[in-house]
Amino acid sequence: QRATAERRQASSRSGPARATSYACSAPEASPVCSRPRPRRYAASVRSEGLACRAWLAAALQEPSSGRWDRTVAITHFAPSLRSADPRYGSMPSTASFCNADDDLLQHAAVWLHGHLHCRQDYTVAHAGGGHTRVVSQARGLHDKGETTGFDATMLIDA
């Protein structure tokens, strides 16, 4: 996948943060990369998803070596089923919006995600100490009344 890990210096009270942006498309050598293709079968979709997850897990575990103080993960899909839209709850189609990557949360101070039409802002405590703030600042669809409560100026501290 042509996933990109961006390390940006972000000014904040306690120093630089690292942002890991995850865009799922296979590496150059992969047979499932960004070119027109016929409908894919479930096995190839699963294979690509597992390759994307492996890349993300490796990127999140990369040591900072003093280059950043905190890690901010940015993904399209939600990292946890906890982000599921409460209007629909947990159902088979939830997997189309949320991953079950809760074990990766411990590697990020903040995890920003999209894809859902509802806003989420919750904290996950980790057994070994620490926590991850998970945020989806989705605008939603106006025609479905999903924009109520959207704050276009929301700031998220890392």
Backbone hydrogen bonds, N-H to C=O, Kabsch-Sander energy under -0.5 kcal/mol:
donor,donor_aa,acceptor,acceptor_aa,energy
2,R,25,S,-1.0
3,A,1,Q,-1.9
6,E,4,T,-0.6
6,E,19,A,-0.6
7,R,5,A,-0.5
8,R,6,E,-0.6
10,A,8,R,-0.8
11,S,9,Q,-0.5
15,G,12,S,-0.7
18,R,70,R,-3.6
19,A,6,E,-0.7
20,T,18,R,-0.5
20,T,72,V,-3.3
21,S,19,A,-0.7
22,Y,74,I,-2.4
23,A,21,S,-0.6
24,C,22,Y,-0.6
25,S,23,A,-0.9
26,A,1,Q,-0.6
26,A,32,V,-1.1
30,S,27,P,-2.2
35,R,33,C,-1.9
44,S,41,Y,-0.5
45,V,41,Y,-2.0
46,R,42,A,-2.8
47,S,43,A,-2.3
48,E,44,S,-2.3
49,G,45,V,-2.4
50,L,46,R,-2.5
51,A,47,S,-2.1
52,C,48,E,-2.4
53,R,49,G,-2.3
54,A,50,L,-2.3
55,W,51,A,-2.1
56,L,52,C,-2.4
57,A,53,R,-2.8
58,A,54,A,-2.1
59,A,55,W,-2.7
60,L,56,L,-2.6
61,Q,57,A,-1.2
62,E,59,A,-0.9
67,R,64,S,-2.6
69,D,16,P,-3.2
70,R,16,P,-0.8
72,V,18,R,-4.2
73,A,71,T,-0.5
73,A,110,V,-2.5
74,I,20,T,-3.3
75,T,112,L,-2.5
76,H,22,Y,-0.6
78,A,97,F,-2.0
83,S,80,S,-1.7
84,A,81,L,-1.8
88,Y,85,D,-1.9
89,G,85,D,-2.4
91,M,89,G,-0.7
94,T,91,M,-2.4
95,A,92,P,-1.1
96,S,93,S,-2.0
97,F,94,T,-2.2
98,C,94,T,-2.6
99,N,78,A,-3.3
101,D,79,P,-2.2
104,L,101,D,-2.1
105,L,101,D,-0.6
105,L,102,D,-0.9
107,H,104,L,-2.0
108,A,105,L,-2.0
109,A,71,T,-2.5
110,V,71,T,-1.5
111,W,133,R,-3.0
112,L,73,A,-3.2
113,H,135,V,-2.3
114,G,75,T,-0.8
114,G,76,H,-1.2
116,L,114,G,-1.2
120,Q,136,S,-1.9
122,Y,134,V,-2.2
124,V,132,T,-2.9
125,A,123,T,-0.5
126,H,130,G,-2.5
129,G,126,H,-2.2
132,T,124,V,-2.1
133,R,109,A,-2.4
134,V,122,Y,-3.4
134,V,132,T,-0.5
135,V,111,W,-2.6
136,S,120,Q,-2.6
138,A,136,S,-0.6
144,K,141,L,-0.7
145,G,142,H,-2.0
146,E,141,L,-2.5
148,T,145,G,-0.6
150,F,147,T,-2.3
152,A,150,F,-0.6
154,M,151,D,-1.6
157,D,155,L,-0.5
